[in-house]
């Protein structure tokens, strides 16, 4: 991908093209749209130039991955440049809240260590946009400490239930992170 970006920048003159693993991204002015015939759609001019370069080089691409706008899903989060915010995609947030609530179950519930690890991993992913919820994982990690048998049942303690339900409740109420907050001058 780095050679393709070098060609895009230095040979084709496409400015501000970046990459993350195998995804390319950049910015353009909202009014700079150009028609891309293979997809029969208008896209930002720089995006069309890059698609044409990929066509010229024989690099495959998919229409469904050609996104643009002021709000974009990026690695499972909605990044909104108009509101300067990042939040979980609503379906992902709903699924995580449901997963947490199903995991804790009623008092006296037991789950496999593997299930503890999965719910911890899912919540850790959400911490990218909800970092203050990290404290709600203390009891969960304490409960998993020293355990090595992934299929062995582990009690979901009252402390784990309370903390995970606290996380779920806060996820429901949260709109994500605002990069900048308005302040009175």
Backbone torsions as a table, in degrees:
resi	resn	phi	psi	omega
1	UNK	NA	-33.9	-177.2
2	UNK	-64.5	-36.2	177.6
3	UNK	-66.0	-40.3	178.9
4	UNK	-63.6	-41.5	177.7
5	UNK	-65.8	-36.5	177.0
6	UNK	-62.6	-44.9	177.9
7	UNK	-62.0	-44.6	-179.5
8	UNK	-58.3	-44.6	-176.3
9	UNK	-78.1	-50.4	-170.6
10	UNK	-88.9	-25.8	-179.6
11	UNK	-101.3	-46.7	-176.2
12	UNK	-91.6	-13.1	177.7
13	UNK	72.4	25.1	177.6
14	UNK	-83.8	116.9	-174.6
15	UNK	-88.6	153.2	170.8
16	UNK	58.1	40.2	174.7
17	UNK	-97.9	128.0	-179.9
18	UNK	-124.9	173.2	179.9
19	UNK	-144.4	150.8	171.9
20	UNK	-133.8	109.6	-174.7
21	UNK	57.0	-106.7	-179.5
22	UNK	-113.2	17.7	177.6
23	UNK	-109.5	133.9	176.2
24	UNK	-104.2	150.1	179.2
25	UNK	-154.6	165.6	179.2
26	UNK	-175.4	-163.3	179.5
27	UNK	-134.9	161.8	173.9
28	UNK	-158.4	162.3	176.9
29	UNK	-72.1	143.3	-174.9
30	UNK	-58.7	-31.5	-177.1
31	UNK	-84.3	-6.6	-177.3
32	UNK	-91.6	69.4	178.5
33	UNK	-100.7	149.3	-179.0
34	UNK	-139.6	146.0	-179.2
35	UNK	-79.8	132.9	175.5
36	UNK	-114.7	104.3	-171.8
37	UNK	-57.9	-44.3	-177.8
38	UNK	-57.1	-29.3	178.2
39	UNK	-104.1	-3.0	179.7
40	UNK	53.7	43.4	-177.7
41	UNK	-143.3	161.6	173.0
42	UNK	-95.6	138.4	177.6
43	UNK	-137.2	165.1	173.8
44	UNK	-55.9	144.1	-174.1
45	UNK	-53.5	-46.0	-178.6
46	UNK	-65.4	-33.9	178.0
47	UNK	-66.8	-41.8	177.8
48	UNK	-64.1	-42.2	178.1
49	UNK	-59.7	-40.8	179.2
50	UNK	-68.6	-41.0	177.2
51	UNK	-60.9	-41.1	178.3
52	UNK	-64.9	-37.9	176.2
53	UNK	-63.1	-45.1	178.0
54	UNK	-59.6	-41.4	177.6
55	UNK	-60.9	-44.8	-179.3
56	UNK	-61.6	-37.4	-178.8
57	UNK	-88.4	-5.6	-179.5
58	UNK	77.0	24.9	179.3
59	UNK	-87.3	121.7	-178.6
60	UNK	-70.3	149.2	175.4
61	UNK	-151.5	162.2	-175.9
62	UNK	-120.4	141.7	179.3
63	UNK	-60.1	-41.2	-176.0
64	UNK	-62.9	-18.7	-179.8
65	UNK	-95.0	0.0	-178.7
66	UNK	-91.1	85.2	-176.0
67	UNK	-104.9	150.4	171.1
68	UNK	-159.6	159.8	179.5
69	UNK	141.6	-177.8	-177.8
70	UNK	-85.2	-15.3	173.9
71	UNK	-125.9	123.6	-178.0
72	UNK	-132.7	142.3	172.0
73	UNK	-80.2	122.6	-180.0
74	UNK	-129.2	120.0	-174.7
75	UNK	40.3	45.2	174.5
76	UNK	88.0	6.1	178.4
77	UNK	-123.3	144.1	174.5
78	UNK	-86.7	117.3	177.5
79	UNK	-102.9	119.0	-175.5
80	UNK	-115.5	107.2	-177.2
81	UNK	-76.8	-22.8	177.3
82	UNK	-68.8	-43.0	179.9
83	UNK	-91.8	-2.7	-176.5
84	UNK	51.3	54.5	-177.8
85	UNK	-139.5	161.7	172.7
86	UNK	-137.0	135.4	-176.4
87	UNK	-146.3	161.0	175.0
88	UNK	-66.7	145.7	172.3
89	UNK	-60.9	132.1	-174.7
90	UNK	-50.3	-42.7	179.4
91	UNK	-63.5	-38.2	178.8
92	UNK	-66.5	-41.1	179.4
93	UNK	-65.5	-43.9	178.6
94	UNK	-60.5	-43.5	179.5
95	UNK	-63.8	-42.3	179.9
96	UNK	-64.7	-45.0	178.9
97	UNK	-59.9	-44.2	178.3
98	UNK	-62.8	-42.9	178.9
99	UNK	-60.6	-45.0	179.7
100	UNK	-62.5	-48.6	-177.2
101	UNK	-65.2	-37.7	176.3
102	UNK	-68.5	-37.0	-179.2
103	UNK	-62.6	-47.9	-175.7
104	UNK	-67.6	-34.0	178.0
105	UNK	54.6	-167.8	177.5
106	UNK	-76.8	164.5	176.9
107	UNK	-52.6	140.4	-179.5
108	UNK	92.3	4.1	-179.4
109	UNK	-70.3	143.5	173.5
110	UNK	-120.7	142.2	177.7
111	UNK	-134.2	153.9	175.5
112	UNK	-67.0	149.1	176.8
113	UNK	-54.1	-38.5	178.7
114	UNK	-57.8	-38.5	178.0
115	UNK	-68.2	-38.0	174.8
116	UNK	-58.2	-45.9	-177.8
117	UNK	-65.1	-38.5	179.9
118	UNK	-66.6	-45.4	-179.5
119	UNK	-66.3	-36.3	176.7
120	UNK	-62.7	-42.4	178.8
121	UNK	-63.7	-41.9	179.1
122	UNK	-64.1	-42.7	179.3
123	UNK	-67.4	-39.8	178.0
124	UNK	-58.3	-39.2	177.1
125	UNK	-61.2	-42.6	-179.3
126	UNK	-66.3	-23.6	-179.7
127	UNK	-63.8	-15.7	175.6
128	UNK	-58.6	-33.0	178.8
129	UNK	-116.4	-1.9	177.6
130	UNK	-133.6	58.2	-172.9
131	UNK	-62.3	-26.3	-177.7
132	UNK	-73.9	-9.7	178.1
133	UNK	-83.1	-4.2	-178.1
134	UNK	-54.3	-36.3	-178.3
135	UNK	-61.3	-23.2	-179.8
136	UNK	-75.4	0.9	178.7
137	UNK	-100.2	-2.8	-174.7
138	UNK	-55.6	-53.3	-177.6
139	UNK	-66.1	-35.5	179.5
140	UNK	-62.6	-47.5	179.7
141	UNK	-68.1	-36.9	176.7
142	UNK	-62.2	-39.8	179.9
143	UNK	-66.3	-33.6	-178.8
144	UNK	-83.5	-18.0	-173.6
145	UNK	-56.2	130.5	175.9
146	UNK	80.0	-6.3	-179.5
147	UNK	-89.4	138.9	-175.3
148	UNK	-128.9	-10.4	-177.5
149	UNK	-93.6	104.1	-172.1
150	UNK	-62.3	-25.7	-176.8
151	UNK	-98.0	-2.8	-178.9
152	UNK	-76.5	131.1	179.3
153	UNK	-66.1	143.2	178.7
154	UNK	-130.1	136.4	177.9
155	UNK	-67.0	138.2	171.3
156	UNK	-88.4	100.5	-175.4
157	UNK	-67.4	166.1	177.7
158	UNK	-63.5	-36.0	178.6
159	UNK	-64.9	-42.6	177.7
160	UNK	-63.3	-45.9	179.0
161	UNK	-56.4	-51.0	-176.0
162	UNK	-59.8	-47.1	-177.1
163	UNK	-68.3	-41.6	-179.5
164	UNK	-69.7	-37.2	176.2
165	UNK	-67.3	-33.4	174.7
166	UNK	-61.7	-44.3	177.1
167	UNK	-60.5	-48.6	-178.6
168	UNK	-58.8	-44.8	-179.9
169	UNK	-62.5	-40.9	179.2
170	UNK	-70.0	-35.5	176.5
171	UNK	-60.9	-42.5	-179.4
172	UNK	-59.8	-40.0	-175.7
173	UNK	-83.2	-19.0	-171.2
174	UNK	-84.5	142.0	174.9
175	UNK	-102.3	7.7	-179.6
176	UNK	100.9	-149.6	-176.7
177	UNK	-114.7	131.7	171.4
178	UNK	-96.2	124.5	-179.7
179	UNK	-67.2	-38.1	179.7
180	UNK	-130.7	136.3	175.3
181	UNK	-107.6	142.1	177.6
182	UNK	-67.0	140.1	179.0
183	UNK	-133.5	142.1	176.7
184	UNK	-72.5	137.3	-179.4
185	UNK	-100.8	NA	NA
